Amino acid sequence: MADTRSRMVDAAISALQRHGVAGMSFTDVLQDSGAARGAIYHHFPGGKTQLIAEAAARNGDEVRAALATLPAADPVTVVTAFLDAIRPVLAASTTGSGCAVAAITVGASEPGSGDTDLRRTAADIFASWGQILAERLESPGLPPAEAGELATTLIMLLEGAHVLCRAAGDLEPFERAARTAVALTRTRYGTRPDA
């Protein structure tokens, strides 16, 4: 069983995905983690900002690890694998979930809330996701600049799809974007041999 601190971080990830920073409360985190009230400042002396930053960092690490399992292959294969990997995540968006990392870029606007630090944390996490994707794309020979641009486009597709699918309550916005992303990638970089 995970320790109290780890359970609190997991509960914070879930709260950020459901409610964002503004709607996340220590009460929810404590209830969902089973932690005692005194655990908050014992484990997170920096308060809510520290807990949020650590939750985003853990979620970012989990996504980065998943992205690292994508094939290092031609662009169409990488894009298709990426889209297949994020489809279940976006399906959760249709019922009100979201991206914990994106959540820290909005909503934490109270003076002294650590808003600037949280946005910097999110920017670093998104950049690390883009770097992993770019590495997958560079491996078979795509020039680094093009790999970086395509990777950034995929991260933007993911984050935009979270918002549009949550608003629509279905996956259709993602499916349209996915079809277009594959078609544009195939047009620009060619067809994979097994396609």
ABEGO torsion letter per residue (X at the ends): XBBAAAAAAAAAAAAAAAAEAAABBAAAAAAAAGBBAAAAAAABAAEAAAAAAAAAAAAAAAAAAAAAABBBBBAAAAAAAAAAAAAAAAAAAAAGBBBAAAAAABGBABBGAGAAAAAAAAAAAAAAAAAAAAAAAAAAGBBAAAAAAAAAAAAAAAAAAAAAAAAAGBAAAAAAAAAAAAAAAAAAAEBBAAX
